[in-house]
C-alpha cells in the first residue's frame, strides 16, 4: 500500500502536476489522521469495555461482601442481646430485693458477660478497590459517594465496639468481676465460636466443691457496700454497652440493606 501511494506521488511530480500533488498530499494526510482517530476510538471503546467488566466484577464482589456483612451483624447482635439477657439474670434478684444472690446461676451469668466479641468487617472487595486506586472505575458518582460513606461508617462502628471492648470490658469490667465474683465459663465457648465453621467446648475447670467454696468467698466480699456498689454498677454498665452496640448494629443493618438496594438499582 505504501509503494502504491509512493508511486502516485512520483508520477505527479514527474508530470509537473504540483497542484494535484498538493491536493493529493493533503488528502493523504487527512486519510492518515482519520485512520489514527479511528484507531484511537477503537482503543477507547476497548478500554471502556474492559473497565466496564472490571466495574461489574467489583460491584458483584461488593454485593457478596455486603451479604457477608449482614451475617456478621446478625451474629454480633445475637451476642450483644445474649449479654444483655445474662446481665438481667445476674441482676434479677437484686432488682427485687436489693441483695445479690450469689449462686451457680450468678456464676454462669458472670462467665458469659465477661466475654466480648470483635465485630467482623468482611470487605476485601472495597479494600482492594481503594488500595489499587480503582475506585474511579465506579462511574456513578452518587453511588460511589454512598459506597465510600457506608464503609467509613462501618469503620467507625468497628472502632467504637473495639474500643468499648478494650477500654471498658477488658480493663475495667472483667478485672472487677475476677476480683469479686465467681465465673463459670462453660457456656462462654458458644459465644466465642458463634458463626465459625468449627466450635470448641471445655468443661468448667472448677469442681462443684470448688465453686461452692468460691461462691461463699464472693458472698462475703459483696456483703461490703462498696463492693456491692461496684458490682451492681458494672453489671448495669455492661448491659448499657450491649444495648448501645445493638443500637449501632441495627442502624448499620438498615444501611447495609440500603446499599444492597442501591446495587440492585445500579445493575438495572
C-alpha positions in Angstrom: 0.0 0.0 0.0 2.9 2.4 0.9 4.5 1.6 -2.5 1.3 2.4 -4.2 1.0 5.9 -2.7 4.7 6.5 -3.3 4.2 5.6 -7.0 1.3 8.1 -7.3 3.3 10.9 -5.7 6.3 10.2 -8.0 4.1 10.3 -11.1 2.6 13.6 -10.2 5.9 15.2 -9.5 7.4 13.9 -12.8 4.4 15.1 -14.7 4.9 18.5 -13.0 1.3 18.5 -11.7 2.1 20.2 -8.4 -1.4 21.4 -7.8 -2.7 17.9 -8.0 0.3 16.7 -5.9 -0.5 19.1 -3.1 -4.2 18.1 -3.1 -3.2 14.5 -3.1 -0.7 15.1 -0.2 -3.4 16.9 1.9 -5.8 14.0 1.1 -3.2 11.5 2.2 -2.6 13.4 5.4 -6.3 13.5 6.1 -6.5 9.8 5.4 -3.7 9.1 8.0 -5.4 11.4 10.5 -8.8 9.7 10.0 -7.0 6.3 10.4 -5.4 7.4 13.7 -8.7 8.8 15.0 -10.5 5.5 14.2 -7.7 3.6 15.9 -8.0 5.8 19.0 -11.7 5.4 19.0 -11.4 1.6 18.8 -8.8 1.6 21.6 -11.1 3.8 23.8 -14.0 1.6 23.1 -12.0 -1.5 24.0 -10.6 0.2 27.2 -14.2 1.2 28.2 -15.4 -2.3 27.6 -12.6 -3.7 29.8 -13.3 -1.1 32.5 -17.0 -1.9 32.4 -16.2 -5.6 33.0 -13.9 -4.7 35.9 -16.5 -2.4 37.4 -19.2 -5.1 37.1 -16.8 -7.6 38.9 -16.2 -5.1 41.7 -19.9 -4.5 42.1 -20.6 -8.2 42.2 -17.9 -8.8 44.8 -19.1 -5.8 46.9 -22.6 -7.3 46.9 -21.1 -10.6 48.2 -19.3 -8.7 51.0 -22.4 -6.8 52.0 -24.3 -10.1 52.3 -21.5 -11.4 54.5 -21.6 -8.2 56.4 -25.3 -8.8 57.2 -24.4 -12.2 58.6 -21.6 -10.6 60.8 -24.1 -8.0 62.0 -26.7 -10.7 63.0 -24.0 -12.7 64.8 -22.8 -9.6 66.7 -26.4 -8.6 67.6 -27.2 -12.1 68.9 -24.1 -12.0 71.1 -24.9 -8.5 72.4 -28.5 -9.5 73.1 -27.4 -12.6 75.0 -25.0 -10.5 77.1 -27.9 -8.2 77.9 -30.0 -11.2 79.0 -27.3 -12.6 81.2 -27.0 -9.1 82.8 -30.7 -9.3 83.6 -30.2 -12.7 85.1 -27.4 -11.5 87.3 -29.4 -8.5 88.5 -32.8 -10.2 88.7 -32.7 -11.0 92.4 -31.1 -7.6 93.2 -33.8 -5.7 91.4 -36.5 -7.4 93.6 -34.7 -7.5 97.0 -31.7 -5.1 96.7 -29.5 -8.0 97.5 -27.3 -10.0 95.2 -27.9 -13.8 95.0 -24.5 -15.4 94.8 -25.2 -18.8 93.4 -24.4 -21.0 90.4 -26.8 -19.1 88.3 -25.0 -15.9 89.1 -21.6 -17.6 88.3 -23.0 -18.8 84.9 -24.1 -15.3 84.1 -20.8 -13.7 85.0 -19.0 -16.3 82.9 -20.9 -15.2 79.9 -20.8 -11.5 80.2 -17.0 -11.2 80.8 -16.5 -12.4 77.2 -16.6 -10.0 74.4 -16.8 -10.4 70.6 -14.8 -8.5 68.0 -17.1 -7.1 65.3 -16.1 -8.6 61.9 -15.6 -6.4 58.9 -15.6 -8.6 55.7 -14.8 -6.0 53.0 -12.0 -7.4 50.8 -13.5 -6.0 47.5 -13.8 -2.5 48.8 -10.3 -2.6 50.4 -8.8 -3.8 47.1 -10.8 -1.1 45.2 -9.4 1.6 47.3 -5.8 0.3 47.7 -5.4 -0.2 44.0 -6.8 3.2 43.1 -9.6 1.5 41.0 -12.4 3.4 42.8 -12.6 5.6 39.6 -13.9 2.5 37.8 -17.2 3.2 39.6 -18.8 5.7 37.1 -21.9 6.6 39.0 -20.7 9.4 41.3 -23.8 9.3 43.6 -23.3 5.6 44.1 -19.6 6.0 44.7 -20.2 8.6 47.4 -22.7 6.4 49.1 -20.3 3.4 49.0 -17.5 5.4 50.5 -19.7 6.9 53.2 -21.0 3.3 54.0 -17.5 1.9 54.6 -16.5 5.0 56.6 -19.5 4.3 58.8 -18.5 0.6 59.1 -15.0 1.6 60.2 -16.4 4.0 62.8 -18.8 1.3 64.3 -16.0 -1.2 64.3 -13.7 1.2 66.2 -16.5 2.1 68.7 -17.2 -1.6 69.5 -13.4 -2.4 69.6 -12.6 0.5 71.9 -15.5 -0.3 74.3 -14.4 -3.9 74.4 -10.8 -2.9 75.1 -11.2 0.1 77.4 -14.2 -0.9 79.4 -14.7 -4.7 79.3 -11.0 -5.7 79.2 -9.6 -3.0 81.5 -12.4 -2.2 83.9 -15.3 -4.7 83.9 -13.5 -8.0 83.7 -10.9 -7.2 86.4 -13.7 -6.2 88.8 -15.6 -9.5 88.1 -12.5 -11.5 88.6 -11.8 -9.8 92.0 -15.3 -10.1 93.4 -17.2 -12.8 91.6 -17.0 -16.5 90.5 -17.1 -17.3 86.8 -18.5 -20.5 85.2 -17.1 -20.2 81.7 -18.6 -23.4 80.4 -21.3 -21.7 78.3 -18.9 -19.0 77.1 -17.5 -21.2 74.3 -20.7 -20.9 72.4 -20.3 -17.1 72.3 -16.7 -17.2 71.3 -17.1 -19.6 68.4 -20.5 -18.4 67.2 -20.6 -18.2 63.4 -17.3 -20.0 62.9 -17.0 -23.2 60.9 -15.7 -25.1 63.9 -16.6 -25.0 67.6 -14.9 -25.9 70.8 -16.2 -26.6 74.2 -14.5 -27.2 77.6 -16.0 -28.1 80.9 -15.8 -25.7 83.8 -12.4 -26.3 85.4 -13.9 -25.8 88.8 -15.5 -28.7 90.6 -18.8 -28.2 92.3 -17.0 -28.2 95.7 -14.6 -25.5 94.4 -17.5 -23.5 93.1 -19.4 -23.6 96.4 -16.3 -22.5 98.3 -15.5 -19.6 96.0 -19.2 -18.5 96.0 -19.0 -18.2 99.8 -15.9 -16.0 99.4 -17.7 -13.9 96.8 -20.7 -13.6 99.1 -18.5 -12.2 101.9 -16.8 -9.7 99.6 -20.1 -8.5 98.1 -21.5 -8.1 101.6 -19.4 -4.9 101.8 -21.4 -2.0 100.5 -18.5 -0.5 98.4 -18.1 -3.9 96.6 -21.8 -4.3 96.1 -22.0 -0.8 94.6 -19.1 -1.6 92.3 -20.5 -4.9 91.1 -24.0 -3.6 90.5 -22.8 -0.5 88.7 -20.6 -2.7 86.4 -23.4 -5.1 85.7 -25.7 -2.2 84.7 -23.0 -0.6 82.6 -22.2 -3.9 80.9 -25.8 -4.1 79.8 -25.8 -0.5 78.7 -22.8 -1.1 76.4 -24.5 -4.2 75.0 -27.6 -2.1 74.2 -25.5 0.6 72.7 -23.8 -1.8 70.4 -27.1 -3.3 69.4 -28.5 0.1 68.5 -25.4 0.8 66.3 -25.8 -2.6 64.7 -29.5 -2.1 64.0 -28.8 1.2 62.3 -25.9 -0.3 60.3 -28.0 -3.2 59.3 -30.5 -0.8 57.7 -27.6 1.0 55.9 -26.3 -2.4 54.6 -29.7 -3.3 53.2 -29.9 0.2 51.6 -26.5 -0.4 49.9 -27.8 -3.8 48.6 -30.8 -2.0 47.1 -28.5 0.6 45.6 -26.5 -2.1 43.9 -29.7 -3.7 42.6 -30.7 -0.4 41.1 -27.1 0.1 39.8 -27.3 -3.1 37.8 -30.7 -2.4 36.3 
